[in-house]
């Protein structure tokens, strides 16, 4: 049995811990859809709600989500170094508001639709995400999104982020009056 199947089996044996791990990955993926803890599938996709041991893990996950949520703005810069190589990604994460998942998702959806921006919704667990700027195909590039997630993420911004953000983004990204 490889490490992932063994890990999932351990999670099934300890559903309360599984709920915390699932919430951790879900929160990370809310801010960055590529932030899966294991490979191409999220841990959440490995649990079958029709299986009693998996249902116990999913119920624990639901309890973990029953907490205050936040509305976050997440921006990333994918820049090139002077030699043309890729620099480490620069990030900015800012909490805009606190509330309940449905309330925040409704607010994000209403404001986004008024500005012609589509919203991705996860109706099973509560997340809503609006892309103000999608990541491009080639470096340098920028991405900008507003998302909801459990309020467990602290504000964080790399040094000189704003200076690089202004210098490297091309065109004006939509602004949503959410702050």
PATITOR-778313 format. One line per 10 residues: their letters; for each residue z, y, x of N, C-alpha, C. Coordinates in nm, 2 decimals. Each point is the difference from the previous one (the first is absolute). Layout:
N
a) Z:Y:X:Z:Y:X:Z:Y:X | ...
END
This chain:
179
xxxxxxxxxx) 0.00:-0.12:0.08:0.00:0.12:-0.08:0.00:0.12:0.09 | -0.10:0.09:-0.02:-0.01:0.12:0.08:0.11:0.10:-0.04 | 0.01:0.11:0.07:0.11:0.10:-0.01:0.00:0.06:-0.14 | -0.12:0.03:-0.06:0.00:0.07:-0.13:0.05:-0.10:-0.11 | -0.05:-0.12:-0.01:0.05:-0.09:-0.10:0.15:-0.03:0.02 | 0.05:-0.01:0.12:0.14:-0.01:0.03:0.08:0.12:-0.05 | -0.06:0.11:0.02:0.07:0.13:-0.04:0.01:0.00:-0.15 | -0.11:-0.03:-0.07:0.00:0.00:-0.15:0.10:-0.10:-0.05 | 0.01:-0.11:0.06:0.09:-0.10:-0.04:0.15:0.05:0.02 | 0.03:0.06:0.11:0.13:0.06:0.02:0.03:0.11:-0.11
xxxxxxxxxx) -0.11:0.08:-0.03:0.02:0.10:-0.11:0.03:-0.07:-0.13 | -0.06:-0.11:-0.03:0.03:-0.07:-0.13:0.14:-0.05:0.00 | 0.05:-0.04:0.12:0.14:-0.05:0.01:0.10:0.12:-0.02 | -0.04:0.12:0.02:0.09:0.12:0.00:-0.07:0.11:-0.08 | -0.01:-0.02:-0.13:-0.08:0.10:-0.08:0.05:0.14:0.01 | 0.13:0.03:0.02:0.05:0.14:0.01:-0.06:0.06:0.12 | 0.00:-0.07:0.11:-0.06:0.05:0.13:-0.15:0.02:-0.02 | -0.06:-0.10:-0.07:-0.14:0.01:-0.03:-0.04:0.13:-0.07 | 0.09:0.03:-0.10:-0.02:0.13:-0.08:0.00:0.12:0.09 | 0.09:0.00:0.10:0.00:0.12:0.09:-0.12:0.00:0.09
xxxxxxxxxx) -0.05:-0.12:0.05:-0.11:0.00:0.09:-0.13:0.04:-0.08 | -0.01:-0.05:-0.13:-0.11:0.04:-0.08:0.00:0.15:-0.03 | 0.11:0.06:-0.02:0.01:0.14:-0.02:-0.04:0.08:0.12 | 0.04:-0.05:0.12:-0.03:0.06:0.12:-0.15:0.01:0.02 | -0.07:-0.12:-0.02:-0.14:0.00:0.02:-0.07:0.08:-0.11 | 0.04:0.00:-0.12:-0.06:0.07:-0.11:0.01:0.15:0.03 | 0.12:0.05:0.05:0.01:0.14:0.03:-0.09:0.04:0.11 | -0.01:-0.09:0.11:-0.09:0.03:0.11:-0.15:0.01:-0.05 | -0.03:-0.10:-0.09:-0.14:0.00:-0.05:-0.03:0.11:-0.09 | 0.10:0.06:-0.07:-0.02:0.11:-0.08:-0.04:0.12:0.08
xxxxxxxxxx) 0.06:0.02:0.12:-0.04:0.11:0.09:-0.12:-0.03:0.08 | -0.03:-0.13:0.03:-0.12:-0.04:0.08:-0.04:-0.14:-0.05 | -0.11:0.00:-0.08:-0.04:-0.13:-0.06:-0.03:-0.11:0.11 | -0.01:0.04:0.13:-0.03:-0.10:0.10:0.13:-0.05:0.07 | 0.12:0.03:-0.06:0.12:-0.03:0.07:0.06:-0.13:-0.05 | -0.08:-0.10:-0.02:0.05:-0.13:-0.03:0.08:-0.06:0.12 | 0.11:-0.07:-0.04:0.09:-0.05:0.11:-0.07:-0.12:0.07 | -0.08:-0.08:-0.08:-0.06:-0.12:0.05:-0.15:-0.01:-0.03 | -0.09:0.03:0.09:-0.14:-0.02:-0.02:-0.07:0.07:-0.11 | -0.09:-0.07:-0.06:-0.09:0.06:-0.10:0.06:0.00:-0.14
xxxxxxxxxx) 0.10:-0.08:-0.03:0.06:0.00:-0.13:0.14:0.06:0.01 | 0.04:0.07:-0.11:0.14:0.05:0.00:0.09:-0.12:-0.04 | 0.12:0.01:0.04:0.10:-0.10:-0.04:0.00:-0.02:-0.15 | -0.01:0.11:-0.07:0.01:-0.01:-0.15:-0.11:-0.09:-0.06 | -0.12:-0.01:0.07:-0.11:-0.08:-0.05:0.03:-0.15:0.03 | 0.10:-0.03:0.08:0.03:-0.14:0.03:0.10:-0.07:-0.10 | 0.05:0.08:-0.09:0.10:-0.05:-0.10:-0.06:-0.01:-0.14 | 0.01:-0.12:-0.06:-0.05:-0.03:-0.13:0.11:0.02:-0.10 | -0.02:0.09:-0.10:0.10:0.03:-0.10:0.03:-0.12:-0.09 | -0.09:-0.10:0.00:0.02:-0.12:-0.09:0.09:-0.10:0.07
xxxxxxxxxx) 0.02:0.01:0.13:0.09:-0.09:0.07:0.14:0.05:0.00 | 0.10:-0.08:-0.04:0.14:0.05:-0.01:0.06:0.06:0.12 | -0.03:-0.07:0.12:0.06:0.06:0.13:-0.07:0.13:0.03 | -0.13:0.01:-0.03:-0.07:0.13:0.03:0.05:0.10:-0.10 | 0.02:-0.04:-0.13:0.04:0.10:-0.10:0.13:0.06:0.04 | 0.09:-0.08:0.06:0.13:0.05:0.04:-0.02:0.11:0.11 | -0.09:-0.01:0.09:-0.03:0.10:0.10:-0.06:0.12:-0.06 | -0.09:-0.02:-0.10:-0.07:0.12:-0.07:0.10:0.07:-0.08 | 0.10:-0.07:-0.06:0.10:0.07:-0.08:0.09:0.08:0.09 | 0.03:-0.05:0.12:0.08:0.07:0.10:-0.08:0.13:0.04
xxxxxxxxxx) -0.13:-0.02:0.02:-0.08:0.12:0.04:0.00:0.10:-0.11 | -0.01:-0.04:-0.13:0.01:0.10:-0.11:0.13:0.07:0.00 | 0.11:-0.07:0.03:0.13:0.07:0.01:0.00:0.10:0.12 | -0.06:-0.03:0.11:-0.01:0.09:0.11:-0.08:0.13:-0.04 | -0.09:-0.01:-0.09:-0.08:0.11:-0.04:0.07:0.09:-0.10 | 0.11:-0.05:-0.05:0.08:0.07:-0.10:0.09:0.10:0.07 | -0.06:0.10:0.06:0.07:0.10:0.08:-0.08:0.13:-0.01 | 0.06:0.11:0.04:-0.09:0.13:0.00:-0.12:-0.02:0.08 | -0.11:0.06:-0.05:-0.13:0.00:0.07:-0.03:0.14:0.05 | -0.09:0.01:0.08:-0.05:0.13:0.05:-0.15:0.02:-0.01
xxxxxxxxxx) -0.04:0.12:0.00:-0.14:0.04:0.01:-0.02:0.04:0.15 | -0.09:-0.06:0.07:-0.02:0.03:0.14:-0.14:0.06:0.02 | -0.01:0.09:0.10:-0.13:0.03:0.05:-0.01:-0.06:0.14 | -0.10:-0.08:0.03:-0.02:-0.07:0.12:-0.14:0.05:0.06 | 0.01:0.05:0.13:-0.12:0.04:0.07:-0.01:-0.07:0.13 | -0.12:-0.04:0.04:-0.02:-0.07:0.13:-0.12:0.07:0.07 | 0.01:0.01:0.13:-0.11:0.04:0.08:-0.04:-0.10:0.10 | -0.12:-0.04:0.01:-0.06:-0.10:0.09:-0.08:0.08:0.10 | 0.05:0.04:0.11:-0.06:0.09:0.10:-0.05:-0.07:0.12 | -0.09:0.06:0.07:-0.05:-0.05:0.13:0.06:0.08:0.11
xxxxxxxxxx) 0.02:-0.07:0.11:0.04:0.06:0.13:-0.11:0.07:0.07 | 0.02:0.08:0.10:-0.10:0.07:0.07:-0.10:-0.10:0.06 | 0.04:-0.12:0.03:-0.10:-0.10:0.06:-0.07:-0.07:-0.11 | 0.02:0.03:-0.12:-0.07:-0.07:-0.11:0.07:-0.12:-0.06 | 0.11:-0.04:0.06:0.08:-0.11:-0.05:0.09:0.04:-0.12 | 0.04:-0.09:-0.07:0.09:0.03:-0.12:0.14:0.03:0.05 | 0.05:0.11:-0.06:0.14:0.04:0.02:0.08:-0.08:-0.11 | 0.13:-0.01:0.03:0.09:-0.05:-0.11:-0.01:0.08:-0.13 | 0.01:-0.06:-0.11:-0.01:0.06:-0.13:0.11:0.10:-0.01 | -0.03:0.12:-0.05:0.11:0.10:-0.03:0.03:-0.01:-0.15
xxxxxxxxxx) 0.13:0.02:-0.03:0.04:-0.02:-0.14:0.09:0.11:-0.05 | -0.01:0.03:-0.13:0.09:0.09:-0.07:0.04:-0.06:-0.13 | 0.13:-0.02:-0.03:0.04:-0.06:-0.13:0.10:0.10:-0.05 | -0.02:0.05:-0.13:0.08:0.10:-0.06:0.04:-0.04:-0.14 | 0.13:0.00:-0.03:0.04:-0.03:-0.14:-0.01:0.13:-0.08 | -0.07:-0.01:-0.11:-0.03:0.11:-0.09:0.09:0.01:-0.12 | 0.05:-0.11:-0.05:0.08:0.00:-0.12:0.07:-0.13:-0.01 | 0.11:-0.01:-0.08:0.07:-0.12:-0.03:0.00:-0.02:-0.15 | 0.01:-0.13:-0.04:0.00:-0.03:-0.14:-0.01:-0.15:-0.03 | -0.04:-0.03:-0.12:-0.02:-0.14:-0.03:-0.15:-0.04:0.02
xxxxxxxxxx) -0.03:-0.12:0.02:-0.14:-0.04:0.03:-0.10:0.05:-0.10 | 0.03:-0.03:-0.13:-0.10:0.04:-0.10:-0.02:0.15:-0.02 | 0.12:0.07:0.01:-0.01:0.15:0.00:-0.08:0.06:0.11 | 0.02:-0.05:0.12:-0.08:0.05:0.12:-0.14:-0.04:-0.01 | -0.03:-0.12:-0.05:-0.14:-0.05:-0.01:-0.07:0.09:-0.11 | 0.07:0.02:-0.11:-0.06:0.08:-0.10:-0.03:0.14:0.05 | 0.09:0.06:0.07:-0.02:0.14:0.05:-0.12:0.00:0.10 | 0.00:-0.10:0.09:-0.11:0.00:0.10:-0.14:-0.02:-0.07 | 0.00:-0.09:-0.10:-0.12:-0.03:-0.08:-0.05:0.13:-0.07 | 0.09:0.06:-0.07:-0.04:0.12:-0.08:-0.05:0.11:0.09
xxxxxxxxxx) 0.06:0.03:0.11:-0.04:0.11:0.09:-0.13:-0.04:0.07 | -0.01:-0.13:0.04:-0.12:-0.04:0.06:-0.12:0.00:-0.09 | 0.01:-0.04:-0.12:-0.11:0.00:-0.10:-0.05:0.14:-0.03 | 0.10:0.10:0.00:-0.04:0.14:-0.02:-0.08:0.05:0.11 | 0.01:-0.06:0.12:-0.08:0.04:0.12:-0.11:-0.09:0.03 | -0.03:-0.10:-0.09:-0.11:-0.09:0.02:0.02:-0.10:0.10 | 0.12:-0.04:0.03:0.03:-0.10:0.10:0.05:-0.13:-0.07 | -0.06:-0.11:0.04:0.04:-0.13:-0.06:0.13:-0.04:0.06 | 0.07:-0.08:-0.08:0.13:-0.05:0.04:0.00:-0.15:-0.01 | 0.04:-0.07:0.11:0.02:-0.15:0.00:0.14:-0.03:-0.05
xxxxxxxxxx) 0.00:-0.09:-0.10:0.13:-0.03:-0.06:0.03:-0.15:0.02 | 0.13:-0.03:0.03:0.05:-0.14:0.00:0.09:0.00:-0.12 | -0.05:-0.05:-0.11:0.07:0.00:-0.12:0.11:-0.11:0.00 | -0.01:-0.10:0.09:0.10:-0.11:0.00:0.13:0.06:0.06 | -0.01:0.08:0.11:0.12:0.04:0.07:0.02:0.15:0.00 | -0.09:0.08:-0.03:0.03:0.14:-0.02:-0.08:0.10:0.09 | -0.06:-0.04:0.10:-0.06:0.10:0.10:-0.12:0.07:-0.06 | -0.01:0.12:0.03:-0.12:0.08:-0.02:-0.04:0.07:0.13 | -0.13:0.01:0.02:-0.05:0.06:0.13:-0.13:0.08:-0.03 | 0.00:0.12:0.05:-0.12:0.09:-0.01:-0.04:0.03:0.14
xxxxxxxxxx) -0.13:-0.02:0.03:-0.06:0.03:0.13:-0.06:0.14:0.00 | 0.06:0.09:0.08:-0.06:0.13:0.01:-0.11:0.00:0.10 | 0.01:-0.09:0.10:-0.10:-0.02:0.10:0.01:-0.14:0.05 | -0.11:-0.08:-0.02:0.00:-0.14:0.05:-0.03:0.00:0.15 | 0.05:-0.09:0.07:-0.03:-0.02:0.14:-0.15:-0.03:0.01 | -0.06:0.05:0.11:-0.14:-0.02:0.02:-0.03:-0.14:0.07 | -0.12:-0.01:0.04:-0.04:-0.13:0.07:0.01:0.01:0.15 | -0.01:0.12:0.05:0.00:0.02:0.15:0.10:0.11:0.04 | 0.06:-0.02:0.12:0.09:0.10:0.05:-0.08:0.12:0.06 | 0.05:0.12:-0.01:0.13:0.04:-0.06:-0.01:0.01:-0.15
xxxxxxxxxx) 0.11:-0.01:-0.07:0.00:0.00:-0.14:0.14:0.04:-0.05 | 0.01:0.03:-0.12:0.13:0.03:-0.06:0.01:-0.06:-0.14 | 0.12:-0.03:-0.04:0.03:-0.05:-0.14:0.12:0.07:-0.06 | 0.00:0.02:-0.13:0.10:0.08:-0.07:0.02:-0.07:-0.13 | 0.12:-0.03:-0.04:0.02:-0.07:-0.13:0.14:0.05:-0.05 | 0.01:-0.01:-0.13:0.13:0.02:-0.07:0.03:-0.14:-0.07 | 0.12:-0.05:0.02:0.03:-0.13:-0.05:0.15:0.00:-0.05 | 0.03:-0.10:-0.09:0.14:-0.02:-0.04:0.04:-0.13:0.07 | 0.13:0.00:0.03:0.06:-0.12:0.06:0.16:0.01:-0.01 | 0.07:-0.11:0.02:0.14:0.01:0.00:0.05:0.11:0.10
xxxxxxxxxx) 0.10:0.07:-0.04:0.04:0.12:0.09:0.08:-0.05:0.12 | -0.06:-0.07:0.09:0.06:-0.05:0.11:-0.06:0.05:0.13 | -0.10:0.09:-0.01:-0.07:0.04:0.12:0.04:0.15:0.03 | 0.03:0.02:0.13:0.04:0.14:0.03:-0.12:0.08:0.05 | 0.01:0.13:-0.02:-0.10:0.09:0.05:-0.02:-0.02:0.15 | -0.12:0.00:0.04:-0.03:-0.01:0.14:-0.13:0.06:0.03 | -0.01:0.07:0.12:-0.13:0.06:0.03:-0.01:0.00:0.16 | -0.11:-0.05:0.05:-0.02:0.01:0.14:-0.01:0.14:0.05 | 0.05:0.02:0.13:-0.01:0.13:0.06:-0.14:0.05:0.00 | -0.02:0.13:-0.03:-0.13:0.07:0.00:-0.09:-0.05:-0.11
xxxxxxxxxx) 0.05:-0.08:-0.10:-0.09:-0.06:-0.10:-0.07:0.11:-0.07 | 0.07:0.11:-0.05:-0.07:0.10:-0.08:-0.11:0.07:0.08 | 0.02:0.02:0.12:-0.10:0.07:0.09:-0.13:-0.09:0.00 | 0.02:-0.13:0.03:-0.11:-0.10:0.00:-0.06:-0.01:-0.13 | 0.08:0.00:-0.11:-0.05:-0.02:-0.13:-0.10:0.11:-0.04 | 0.04:0.12:0.03:-0.09:0.12:-0.03:-0.12:-0.01:0.08 | 0.01:-0.04:0.13:-0.12:0.00:0.09:-0.10:-0.11:-0.03 | 0.05:-0.12:-0.05:-0.09:-0.11:0.00:-0.04:-0.04:-0.14 | 0.06:0.05:-0.11:-0.05:-0.04:-0.13:-0.13:0.08:-0.03 | -0.09:-0.07:-0.06:-0.13:0.07:-0.03:-0.01:0.02:-0.15
xxxxxxxxx) -0.03:0.12:-0.04:-0.01:0.03:-0.14:0.13:0.01:-0.06 | 0.01:0.06:-0.11:0.13:0.02:-0.07:0.03:-0.12:-0.09 | 0.11:-0.06:0.02:0.04:-0.11:-0.08:0.07:0.06:-0.13 | -0.01:-0.07:-0.11:0.06:0.06:-0.12:0.15:0.02:0.02 | 0.06:0.09:-0.06:0.14:0.03:0.00:0.06:-0.03:-0.14 | 0.10:-0.08:0.00:0.07:-0.02:-0.13:0.13:0.07:-0.01 | 0.02:0.08:-0.10:0.13:0.08:-0.01:0.11:-0.09:-0.04 | 0.05:-0.09:0.09:0.11:-0.09:-0.03:0.13:0.04:0.07 | -0.01:0.08:0.11:0.12:0.03:0.07:0.09:0.10:-0.07
END
